């Protein structure tokens, strides 16, 4: 890899001096690979980098750049306009390595190729606009390009330029499907073609893992449903909850912009939704909560404008009002992001729905609460959405429960079972508590069963008598980090969080293997990987959703590395984690899930959860490490007015107050603790 204009570009280490042959880095090879076979794996990343470095040259010099090999209309008649060749950036050379920089040109075929390989990329559109009318007046075809220095057309007419343009347009006409590769291969990640669906009655690990277990083949392209944004909500009314102590550094801004790219690349402009993962047109309430959290963060960090934030937010809220509710009660487990109809984890339409996830509901409730707390003008719109839902069966006797659907003799049966997934249950309970629900049985606290990992007792499950429900129990970092970033580390959560981090650090010191254990999503079977700290009674085992071990699939999670560093910036191990993962991004589509422990290779996959957590980690850094979500003392919103009226038909929280007490932890932080909450004193207006 060599760095050009701040981008790491892959190059052939052989050069003209040692081999009498050139090692050109040009656009055409990647464009051909993409339109004929579909860019997959490392090639997808390399192509994005080659486009991005050309954009950065334009940003620096003002010169539109789309370089590749081309015939020219004067001697020496053929040149290689390169990103890099034989040790030099932006070299324009002959096949004998003779330089002709005065004839560097903007290539017509390269501009066409980048435009249709990356249709949402603004720079690709810009270079395309510069050449789209560069045709011979005699209808002999497209000219080869425009000389950079003279700004005159390169009037060479070739089969190469015009043949490639025909291929590119055919690729577009096929719906961006490769001409030679499998019709199920996508440009960016290589979509799996297995069409089997997952069992909707199984206990899928929820939240970050509620994305599809087996993505289906796209056999048809349904018309995308259009949804109108909610009406304008008025002038911005930001609260005092959000205070940045410093601006982003140049490097932090680069990371933030890269993470936000995911939400640009996977945005459905007609209905306002975002896909949970880039290779699957589906969304869960957890994924939409990730998106809403990312929206708030991008605006807070000034990555997007107030206008874009408002437009996207109102569009998402509009879509939330249109999602079909399972049994007329709560949003379901998954939705097709084109039709908005319920789907199972395999992406198959399920008109009757597959139940609901209390964990996913917790994620969206946390994000909605933060939206109205930090942007007061959305309060009425947010409360209207959550007041449409019924909470009678999701909050029962102080615990969270989820619904699943089974099929028996042609009948669909709904079953409600308590949530017991470690870390996720505690996170979701804390989110429900923000809305006033009493969840003493699911909130962090009580007694936990532990196991020795690296000589440290880490939690593996809650000791409980309220259910015999069994799910695949495993310990990963994701939910504990999200809890810490959004709600802070109250004393009870800190007692779980610290040993989980310490065990990973000790494993690294013992084995020299970077460890950032998490649930991650990849673009091939088994699609979901749980790189556990402890799972099925074993340490450091990687598991699939079915509980089967995956010995070669353990990942180092990019999101987990960013979050640990944000929370523990002075810790040497968290610093090493960040150094090992910070460059794992594609500048056009976001951060990768991570890399494989055994090989060091990048784990191809892009998700809303990873990119949202990275954005939130960056915001946490510049908020002086204060929790991102602060409980609000305002009680005059439509939600609290409905609670006060005591309408029990929707399962709203009871309108009672709970005696609170002040406690402190070993770090000197004081907390107000009660049956419904545990929040830092710094968030309370009257500290007395």
Number of C-alpha atoms within 10 A of each C-alpha: 10 14 11 18 16 11 17 15 21 17 18 13 10 15 16 15 11 9 9 11 14 20 17 22 26 23 25 21 13 24 24 20 20 29 26 18 20 30 27 21 16 15 18 20 24 19 26 22 20 22 25 22 21 24 23 19 18 15 14 10 10 10 15 19 27 31 29 25 25 26 21 24 15 11 9 13 11 16 24 27 28 22 26 21 24 20 15 11 15 21 23 26 23 17 14 10 18 12 15 15 15 11 22 29 30 27 29 30 32 32 29 25 28 26 21 21 25 19 15 15 18 12 23 25 17 14 22 22 14 16 22 13 11 18 18 13 8 6 7 11 17 23 25 29 31 22 18 18 12 12 11 11 19 24 19 19 19 16 10 13 22 18 12 20 19 14 17 27 15 16 20 17 10 12 10 22 22 26 20 11 16 15 19 18 22 21 22 25 23 22 23 20 16 14 15 15 17 17 15 20 17 13 15 21 22 19 27 25 23 24 30 27 26 23 27 21 19 17 9 6 8 9 8 15 13 15 20 15 20 16 10 12 14 9 10 13 13 14 14 9 17 17 12 17 11 10 14 18 10 9 10 17 17 14 24 28 20 21 30 28 20 28 24 16 18 22 19 18 14 15 24 22 30 28 27 32 23 25 22 24 22 29 28 33 27 30 29 23 23 26 28 25 25 26 25 22 24 24 16 18 21 16 16 16 13 14 10 12 18 18 15 20 21 21 21 22 22 21 21 21 19 15 18 18 20 18 14 11 18 22 27 29 31 34 28 22 25 20 17 22 22 29 26 27 28 23 27 21 16 14 12 14 24 25 28 26 27 31 31 26 26 26 27 25 24 26 25 23 22 23 22 21 24 23 19 18 19 23 19 14 20 22 18 13 16 18 15 14 16 20 20 14 18 25 23 15 14 15 20 28 22 22 21 21 20 16 11 8 5 7 9 13 13 15 13 15 17 21 25 25 22 20 28 27 27 26 27 27 31 28 28 28 23 19 19 20 23 25 23 20 18 26 27 23 15 12 11 16 12 16 17 14 21 16 10 15 16 25 24 24 18 19 11 14 6 10 10 10 10 12 14 16 18 26 27 25 25 24 23 23 25 21 24 21 25 22 23 22 25 22 21 14 20 16 14 21 21 13 16 23 22 18 20 23 22 18 17 15 12 10 9 10 15 20 27 30 28 28 30 28 30 22 23 19 14 16 19 25 24 28 31 25 28 24 21 17 11 14 17 21 22 27 24 20 20 14 16 11 18 15 12 12 23 29 31 28 28 30 30 30 29 27 28 23 22 25 20 15 16 10 12 11 23 23 17 13 23 20 13 17 22 18 15 19 23 21 23 23 24 27 31 28 29 32 21 16 19 12 11 12 12 20 26 23 24 29 30 29 26 30 30 27 25 27 28 26 29 23 28 21 22 19 17 13 19 23 21 23 23 22 19 17 10 8 11 10 14 16 20 18 12 17 21 16 11 15 13 14 9 15 18 24 22 15 15 9 10 11 8 14 11 13 16 15 13 8 7 8 14 17 23 19 20 15 16 22 24 25 21 23 18 14 18 15 9 7 8 5
